Amino acid sequence: MKKRILLVLIISIFLIGSLFAEGIEIVFGGVKMYPDFWKGPTPTYLEGGIAYNFGNVVNDKDTKLSGVIGGGYIQREQYRDFDGKKYNPLDKKSVIYDFATVLWRLSYIQEFLSSSYSDAPLLTTTVGYEGRWEKALEPYDTTKHSKVLNLLGYGYADASGCGDSHMFLSNSILADLELNMHRDTGTFQQGLWGKFSTVISPNFLNNALTGSANFGSLRLDLVGSYTPYQLRSKKGLNYFSVTLIDRFSIQGIIGSRVPSYFIENKSTMGYKVRGYEKTSYNSRLSFVNNLEIRLNAPDMGVLNLFPRLIFFNDLGYGLLGYTSGDKNGTSFIGSIGTALTISIFDKFDIGYQVAYTFGERKYKKPNSRLYHGLVMGLDF
């Protein structure tokens, strides 16, 4: 309980800080938990920074420069064999190892055109550079997890090395184009939102140390929402509302060496389809659809707090093999379930969810179709 309170406190500091700095926005990149410290999940990685708004530089629209740093000690769990091939969940266990990691990211953000749907701009472009240094380490608790570093083969190029030299220096170019025709007050969501993202990370930018990478990614996310019913007070506070929301995501990944941090970073079907392990089913080409019905309870009138009940159905289909190097195979996974959350500042949700999975099996507990666990933020 103390660790959960600490996590919420860290997030609240970032959110509240953004209310008081004129011209400066606080950027909260996230908190990651290490599962084996202090007999349970413990925050061991923090990412955040600032964005400075230069004002109306181009066509009376905001121009921003953002700087983000992050660092900590994290555990990664990969669902692939030592040679990089896809696991059989019925008879294999995952590979678990640790990383000491430092991240830095610099982004130029330019807004274009006014939107009739909200105060947000209609179009936003972002171009950035991201670097990171990582050192792969044996698991912290070797009584619970086996030593694996010197056994890793193809598919683990970012952790390559021998002895203590499993280090990786990564450099990537990032670019996004965001379309916002969406009105979102938390309890009322209606319209269309889309984002096209690309990552370019070639070999010559990623082979300075023993670890290496060589990959690129294209991703398109589309979100549509509709609120057919809302009951509000005379002061405009929400009593009750119903929102239908759907996200469609397509992602293609190329390259001979896709690093583990990218597999971990919301790129797998296992991350997008609830109930599965977040680094599982890392298909090179994936299609995912998430459908939700959100029942939004009364606004509490402070800090934009309100509870909501979510019913969801997720479907994912992957083909062209896996980013670990296995070039064959397709995957179909899906889940149906419900979540109860509390929304904070209209920006972060915390709660609990239960899901029933279907299609291919989970890697952990493959004979069980049920999943339950904490919700730490909604993905869309």
C-alpha positions as a Python dict, from the first residue, in 0.01 Angstrom:
ca = {
    (1, 'M'): (0, 0, 0),
    (2, 'K'): (287, 244, 86),
    (3, 'K'): (444, 187, -258),
    (4, 'R'): (115, 256, -436),
    (5, 'I'): (75, 579, -238),
    (6, 'L'): (432, 677, -337),
    (7, 'L'): (355, 613, -704),
    (8, 'V'): (38, 825, -697),
    (9, 'L'): (229, 1101, -513),
    (10, 'I'): (500, 1111, -783),
    (11, 'I'): (239, 1139, -1060),
    (12, 'S'): (48, 1409, -870),
    (13, 'I'): (363, 1622, -830),
    (14, 'F'): (413, 1626, -1207),
    (15, 'L'): (49, 1704, -1278),
    (16, 'I'): (16, 1979, -1016),
    (17, 'G'): (350, 2133, -1115),
    (18, 'S'): (224, 2199, -1466),
    (19, 'L'): (-45, 2430, -1325),
    (20, 'F'): (195, 2685, -1178),
    (21, 'A'): (480, 2737, -1426),
    (22, 'E'): (401, 3006, -1681),
    (23, 'G'): (535, 2921, -2026),
    (24, 'I'): (674, 2594, -1895),
    (25, 'E'): (487, 2265, -1902),
    (26, 'I'): (583, 1968, -1690),
    (27, 'V'): (620, 1652, -1899),
    (28, 'F'): (553, 1327, -1712),
    (29, 'G'): (707, 1034, -1899),
    (30, 'G'): (614, 756, -1659),
    (31, 'V'): (718, 539, -1367),
    (32, 'K'): (831, 178, -1399),
    (33, 'M'): (813, -82, -1127),
    (34, 'Y'): (1068, -346, -1034),
    (35, 'P'): (882, -662, -922),
    (36, 'D'): (1139, -815, -684),
    (37, 'F'): (1247, -532, -451),
    (38, 'W'): (1109, -513, -96),
    (39, 'K'): (902, -826, -146),
    (40, 'G'): (690, -668, -418),
    (41, 'P'): (667, -412, -702),
    (42, 'T'): (868, -98, -624),
    (43, 'P'): (913, 223, -831),
    (44, 'T'): (1272, 212, -962),
    (45, 'Y'): (1251, 418, -1283),
    (46, 'L'): (1127, 773, -1334),
    (47, 'E'): (1099, 972, -1657),
    (48, 'G'): (1006, 1338, -1690),
    (49, 'G'): (1110, 1682, -1806),
    (50, 'I'): (987, 2019, -1926),
    (51, 'A'): (849, 2173, -2243),
    (52, 'Y'): (901, 2544, -2306),
    (53, 'N'): (635, 2725, -2509),
    (54, 'F'): (783, 2997, -2734),
    (55, 'G'): (434, 3128, -2809),
    (56, 'N'): (273, 3201, -3145),
    (57, 'V'): (574, 3169, -3374),
    (58, 'V'): (421, 3003, -3683),
    (59, 'N'): (76, 3117, -3804),
    (60, 'D'): (-24, 3223, -3453),
    (61, 'K'): (20, 2869, -3324),
    (62, 'D'): (240, 2745, -3041),
    (63, 'T'): (595, 2629, -3092),
    (64, 'K'): (748, 2418, -2816),
    (65, 'L'): (1081, 2263, -2732),
    (66, 'S'): (1069, 1964, -2499),
    (67, 'G'): (1347, 1798, -2303),
    (68, 'V'): (1298, 1471, -2116),
    (69, 'I'): (1536, 1260, -1912),
    (70, 'G'): (1480, 928, -1740),
    (71, 'G'): (1676, 669, -1553),
    (72, 'G'): (1666, 380, -1315),
    (73, 'Y'): (1698, 8, -1266),
    (74, 'I'): (1444, -212, -1440),
    (75, 'Q'): (1365, -574, -1514),
    (76, 'R'): (1277, -696, -1864),
    (77, 'E'): (1098, -1018, -1943),
    (78, 'Q'): (1123, -1148, -2299),
    (79, 'Y'): (893, -1418, -2434),
    (80, 'R'): (1133, -1571, -2683),
    (81, 'D'): (1397, -1843, -2672),
    (82, 'F'): (1767, -1776, -2621),
    (83, 'D'): (1821, -1788, -2999),
    (84, 'G'): (1545, -1529, -3051),
    (85, 'K'): (1263, -1753, -3169),
    (86, 'K'): (907, -1736, -3041),
    (87, 'Y'): (827, -1935, -2730),
    (88, 'N'): (578, -2215, -2704),
    (89, 'P'): (377, -2104, -2399),
    (90, 'L'): (288, -2463, -2307),
    (91, 'D'): (644, -2576, -2234),
    (92, 'K'): (874, -2271, -2211),
    (93, 'K'): (957, -2007, -1955),
    (94, 'S'): (1047, -1647, -2024),
    (95, 'V'): (1398, -1498, -2019),
    (96, 'I'): (1437, -1247, -1735),
    (97, 'Y'): (1727, -1006, -1690),
    (98, 'D'): (1787, -654, -1559),
    (99, 'F'): (1898, -319, -1702),
    (100, 'A'): (2052, -6, -1560),
    (101, 'T'): (1930, 258, -1802),
    (102, 'V'): (1951, 631, -1874),
    (103, 'L'): (1734, 804, -2138),
    (104, 'W'): (1739, 1152, -2292),
    (105, 'R'): (1496, 1293, -2550),
    (106, 'L'): (1478, 1631, -2725),
    (107, 'S'): (1169, 1723, -2929),
    (108, 'Y'): (1056, 2014, -3145),
    (109, 'I'): (676, 2052, -3144),
    (110, 'Q'): (484, 2271, -3387),
    (111, 'E'): (109, 2328, -3385),
    (112, 'F'): (-98, 2412, -3695),
    (113, 'L'): (-458, 2524, -3752),
    (114, 'S'): (-734, 2581, -3502),
    (115, 'S'): (-981, 2313, -3407),
    (116, 'S'): (-1354, 2372, -3368),
    (117, 'Y'): (-1371, 2068, -3138),
    (118, 'S'): (-1148, 2179, -2852),
    (119, 'D'): (-875, 2422, -2747),
    (120, 'A'): (-615, 2178, -2882),
    (121, 'P'): (-472, 2246, -3231),
    (122, 'L'): (-607, 2057, -3529),
    (123, 'L'): (-262, 1939, -3639),
    (124, 'T'): (59, 1892, -3440),
    (125, 'T'): (396, 1779, -3574),
    (126, 'T'): (679, 1652, -3357),
    (127, 'V'): (1036, 1581, -3463),
    (128, 'G'): (1281, 1453, -3208),
    (129, 'Y'): (1595, 1270, -3112),
    (130, 'E'): (1614, 1002, -2843),
    (131, 'G'): (1926, 852, -2694),
    (132, 'R'): (1976, 596, -2425),
    (133, 'W'): (2253, 411, -2248),
    (134, 'E'): (2183, 69, -2103),
    (135, 'K'): (2380, -198, -1924),
    (136, 'A'): (2233, -547, -1913),
    (137, 'L'): (2271, -722, -1578),
    (138, 'E'): (2187, -1057, -1429),
    (139, 'P'): (1857, -1068, -1237),
    (140, 'Y'): (1867, -897, -898),
    (141, 'D'): (1723, -1205, -728),
    (142, 'T'): (1929, -1497, -863),
    (143, 'T'): (1759, -1732, -619),
    (144, 'K'): (1437, -1672, -809),
    (145, 'H'): (1571, -1624, -1167),
    (146, 'S'): (1861, -1794, -1344),
    (147, 'K'): (2168, -1614, -1477),
    (148, 'V'): (2122, -1577, -1852),
    (149, 'L'): (2336, -1298, -2001),
    (150, 'N'): (2618, -1509, -2145),
    (151, 'L'): (2363, -1755, -2291),
    (152, 'L'): (2174, -1499, -2499),
    (153, 'G'): (2201, -1533, -2875),
    (154, 'Y'): (2030, -1391, -3182),
    (155, 'G'): (1740, -1161, -3098),
    (156, 'Y'): (1919, -1011, -2795),
    (157, 'A'): (2170, -795, -2980),
    (158, 'D'): (2123, -496, -2746),
    (159, 'A'): (2242, -711, -2454),
    (160, 'S'): (2538, -863, -2641),
    (161, 'G'): (2878, -885, -2477),
    (162, 'C'): (3080, -1099, -2245),
    (163, 'G'): (3173, -1072, -1880),
    (164, 'D'): (3059, -730, -1754),
    (165, 'S'): (3054, -553, -2092),
    (166, 'H'): (2689, -595, -2188),
    (167, 'M'): (2639, -225, -2270),
    (168, 'F'): (2429, -55, -2535),
    (169, 'L'): (2426, 304, -2665),
    (170, 'S'): (2119, 381, -2876),
    (171, 'N'): (2028, 678, -3094),
    (172, 'S'): (1695, 716, -3274),
    (173, 'I'): (1513, 976, -3484),
    (174, 'L'): (1142, 1020, -3402),
    (175, 'A'): (863, 1192, -3595),
    (176, 'D'): (488, 1220, -3527),
    (177, 'L'): (189, 1379, -3700),
    (178, 'E'): (-123, 1417, -3485),
    (179, 'L'): (-476, 1504, -3598),
    (180, 'N'): (-719, 1620, -3329),
    (181, 'M'): (-1088, 1646, -3415),
    (182, 'H'): (-1182, 1521, -3071),
    (183, 'R'): (-1357, 1678, -2775),
    (184, 'D'): (-1256, 1521, -2446),
    (185, 'T'): (-1362, 1635, -2100),
    (186, 'G'): (-1316, 1294, -1943),
    (187, 'T'): (-1685, 1228, -1889),
    (188, 'F'): (-1770, 1346, -2242),
    (189, 'Q'): (-1571, 1220, -2541),
    (190, 'Q'): (-1672, 1272, -2903),
    (191, 'G'): (-1495, 1296, -3236),
    (192, 'L'): (-1189, 1156, -3412),
    (193, 'W'): (-823, 1152, -3315),
    (194, 'G'): (-533, 1009, -3513),
    (195, 'K'): (-156, 983, -3487),
    (196, 'F'): (106, 862, -3733),
    (197, 'S'): (444, 781, -3574),
    (198, 'T'): (778, 672, -3712),
    (199, 'V'): (1104, 563, -3549),
    (200, 'I'): (1430, 538, -3744),
    (201, 'S'): (1722, 371, -3567),
    (202, 'P'): (1984, 239, -3814),
    (203, 'N'): (2287, 29, -3732),
    (204, 'F'): (2545, 310, -3763),
    (205, 'L'): (2373, 500, -3479),
    (206, 'N'): (2355, 197, -3250),
    (207, 'N'): (2682, 1, -3254),
    (208, 'A'): (2927, 209, -3050),
    (209, 'L'): (2936, -45, -2763),
    (210, 'T'): (2901, -422, -2739),
    (211, 'G'): (2524, -409, -2781),
    (212, 'S'): (2367, -303, -3111),
    (213, 'A'): (2037, -237, -3287),
    (214, 'N'): (1909, -185, -3641),
    (215, 'F'): (1537, -122, -3689),
    (216, 'G'): (1259, 110, -3797),
    (217, 'S'): (890, 137, -3718),
    (218, 'L'): (574, 289, -3868),
    (219, 'R'): (256, 310, -3660),
    (220, 'L'): (-92, 454, -3713),
    (221, 'D'): (-347, 495, -3431),
    (222, 'L'): (-705, 606, -3491),
    (223, 'V'): (-952, 673, -3209),
    (224, 'G'): (-1321, 747, -3255),
    (225, 'S'): (-1562, 819, -2971),
    (226, 'Y'): (-1929, 906, -2920),
    (227, 'T'): (-2123, 1001, -2606),
    (228, 'P'): (-2490, 912, -2667),
    (229, 'Y'): (-2605, 1010, -2318),
    (230, 'Q'): (-2497, 1254, -2047),
    (231, 'L'): (-2684, 1388, -1744),
    (232, 'R'): (-2533, 1705, -1598),
    (233, 'S'): (-2611, 1944, -1314),
    (234, 'K'): (-2702, 2308, -1368),
    (235, 'K'): (-2340, 2394, -1294),
    (236, 'G'): (-2222, 2159, -1566),
    (237, 'L'): (-2092, 1879, -1342),
    (238, 'N'): (-2140, 1529, -1472),
    (239, 'Y'): (-2395, 1310, -1293),
    (240, 'F'): (-2371, 1018, -1535),
    (241, 'S'): (-2261, 960, -1894),
    (242, 'V'): (-2211, 677, -2140),
    (243, 'T'): (-1926, 685, -2391),
    (244, 'L'): (-1851, 449, -2679),
    (245, 'I'): (-1487, 458, -2786),
    (246, 'D'): (-1287, 254, -3035),
    (247, 'R'): (-915, 250, -3120),
    (248, 'F'): (-763, 87, -3428),
    (249, 'S'): (-385, 48, -3439),
    (250, 'I'): (-161, -82, -3716),
    (251, 'Q'): (215, -113, -3675),
    (252, 'G'): (496, -240, -3896),
    (253, 'I'): (849, -304, -3770),
    (254, 'I'): (1152, -377, -3990),
    (255, 'G'): (1516, -445, -3913),
    (256, 'S'): (1749, -727, -3820),
    (257, 'R'): (1801, -624, -3456),
    (258, 'V'): (1504, -481, -3265),
    (259, 'P'): (1612, -389, -2908),
    (260, 'S'): (1430, -506, -2599),
    (261, 'Y'): (1342, -151, -2488),
    (262, 'F'): (1136, -101, -2804),
    (263, 'I'): (956, -433, -2758),
    (264, 'E'): (879, -318, -2404),
    (265, 'N'): (760, 27, -2517),
    (266, 'K'): (394, -35, -2608),
    (267, 'S'): (476, -189, -2947),
    (268, 'T'): (358, -548, -2895),
    (269, 'M'): (12, -696, -2934),
    (270, 'G'): (48, -824, -2578),
    (271, 'Y'): (58, -463, -2459),
    (272, 'K'): (-240, -350, -2665),
    (273, 'V'): (-463, -652, -2596),
    (274, 'R'): (-549, -657, -2228),
    (275, 'G'): (-493, -978, -2033),
    (276, 'Y'): (-170, -1079, -2206),
    (277, 'E'): (191, -1023, -2101),
    (278, 'K'): (298, -678, -2217),
    (279, 'T'): (610, -788, -2408),
    (280, 'S'): (449, -1091, -2573),
    (281, 'Y'): (338, -1141, -2935),
    (282, 'N'): (586, -895, -3083),
    (283, 'S'): (473, -942, -3444),
    (284, 'R'): (645, -750, -3723),
    (285, 'L'): (308, -646, -3866),
    (286, 'S'): (14, -615, -3627),
    (287, 'F'): (-347, -499, -3635),
    (288, 'V'): (-525, -430, -3306),
    (289, 'N'): (-876, -303, -3231),
    (290, 'N'): (-993, -196, -2884),
    (291, 'L'): (-1365, -133, -2827),
    (292, 'E'): (-1490, 14, -2500),
    (293, 'I'): (-1812, 120, -2330),
    (294, 'R'): (-1736, 366, -2051),
    (295, 'L'): (-1993, 441, -1780),
    (296, 'N'): (-1878, 763, -1612),
    (297, 'A'): (-2004, 825, -1259),
    (298, 'P'): (-2059, 1167, -1095),
    (299, 'D'): (-1777, 1421, -1103),
    (300, 'M'): (-1653, 1472, -746),
    (301, 'G'): (-1600, 1843, -808),
    (302, 'V'): (-1233, 1847, -708),
    (303, 'L'): (-919, 1770, -912),
    (304, 'N'): (-1150, 1637, -1187),
    (305, 'L'): (-1186, 1314, -995),
    (306, 'F'): (-1455, 1071, -1107),
    (307, 'P'): (-1498, 692, -1107),
    (308, 'R'): (-1587, 496, -1417),
    (309, 'L'): (-1678, 142, -1514),
    (310, 'I'): (-1533, 15, -1843),
    (311, 'F'): (-1641, -283, -2053),
    (312, 'F'): (-1392, -376, -2325),
    (313, 'N'): (-1327, -612, -2614),
    (314, 'D'): (-975, -628, -2764),
    (315, 'L'): (-869, -812, -3081),
    (316, 'G'): (-519, -848, -3226),
    (317, 'Y'): (-382, -1015, -3538),
    (318, 'G'): (-13, -1037, -3619),
    (319, 'L'): (178, -1174, -3916),
    (320, 'L'): (520, -1179, -4091),
    (321, 'G'): (683, -1342, -3791),
    (322, 'Y'): (830, -1175, -3485),
    (323, 'T'): (1080, -898, -3418),
    (324, 'S'): (1299, -1146, -3228),
    (325, 'G'): (1410, -1297, -3560),
    (326, 'D'): (1154, -1574, -3612),
    (327, 'K'): (1030, -1501, -3967),
    (328, 'N'): (733, -1735, -3971),
    (329, 'G'): (399, -1746, -3803),
    (330, 'T'): (82, -1553, -3743),
    (331, 'S'): (-96, -1481, -3416),
    (332, 'F'): (-455, -1407, -3315),
    (333, 'I'): (-526, -1297, -2959),
    (334, 'G'): (-826, -1136, -2795),
    (335, 'S'): (-987, -1053, -2465),
    (336, 'I'): (-1314, -936, -2316),
    (337, 'G'): (-1347, -786, -1971),
    (338, 'T'): (-1424, -501, -1737),
    (339, 'A'): (-1232, -242, -1535),
    (340, 'L'): (-1323, -9, -1248),
    (341, 'T'): (-1106, 303, -1230),
    (342, 'I'): (-1082, 649, -1080),
    (343, 'S'): (-977, 925, -1317),
    (344, 'I'): (-741, 1193, -1181),
    (345, 'F'): (-710, 1535, -1355),
    (346, 'D'): (-868, 1377, -1666),
    (347, 'K'): (-516, 1254, -1740),
    (348, 'F'): (-453, 941, -1538),
    (349, 'D'): (-666, 644, -1433),
    (350, 'I'): (-592, 399, -1155),
    (351, 'G'): (-803, 94, -1079),
    (352, 'Y'): (-849, -281, -1127),
    (353, 'Q'): (-944, -494, -1425),
    (354, 'V'): (-1055, -850, -1503),
    (355, 'A'): (-1029, -1007, -1848),
    (356, 'Y'): (-1105, -1336, -2022),
    (357, 'T'): (-857, -1411, -2300),
    (358, 'F'): (-916, -1612, -2615),
    (359, 'G'): (-717, -1706, -2923),
    (360, 'E'): (-355, -1796, -2855),
    (361, 'R'): (-248, -1868, -2501),
    (362, 'K'): (-82, -1643, -2249),
    (363, 'Y'): (281, -1727, -2176),
    (364, 'K'): (233, -1723, -1802),
    (365, 'K'): (-34, -1965, -1681),
    (366, 'P'): (-117, -2081, -2037),
    (367, 'N'): (-388, -2314, -1910),
    (368, 'S'): (-580, -2025, -1755),
    (369, 'R'): (-784, -1787, -1969),
    (370, 'L'): (-855, -1542, -1686),
    (371, 'Y'): (-648, -1236, -1597),
    (372, 'H'): (-686, -976, -1322),
    (373, 'G'): (-461, -693, -1216),
    (374, 'L'): (-409, -324, -1153),
    (375, 'V'): (-484, -52, -1408),
    (376, 'M'): (-219, 220, -1406),
    (377, 'G'): (-342, 459, -1675),
    (378, 'L'): (-558, 414, -1984),
    (379, 'D'): (-374, 363, -2312),
    (380, 'F'): (-619, 579, -2510),
}
